[in-house]
Amino acid sequence: MSSTDALTDEEYEALPTEPDQTGVHHPTELLYVKVAALLAAITLAEISTYWFDFGDFLLPALITMMVVKFALVIGYFMHLRFDNRIFTRVFLSGLFIAIAVYIVMLTTFHYWQNP
């Protein structure tokens, strides 16, 4: 299962949770801290690309890190991981359209050709 799919009942029950006033269980604050730490680590990896030469691997690496961060933010901080899958698909479709437009624009400016 990808990080953006909604959880099954068994997986949801296995999450570390604490009940709210209505008795519904929600992820603990520790889970959000862990996700925030992971987002910070990915951001540091993105920033490190300015100091190291990645060559032709730079653009795919940055796009991959962007997609992972996007999935984590919409999945946890926007609570889509615990919601209906249609909402996740709507957000992901926007992301994939944006990536496609970006790649088309790079192609238009002859980015893929060697100088």
Summary of the structure (lengths in Angstrom):
residues: 115
radius of gyration: 17.8
end to end distance: 41.1
largest distance: 62.2
contacts: 248
relative contact order: 0.13
helix: 66%
strand: 5%
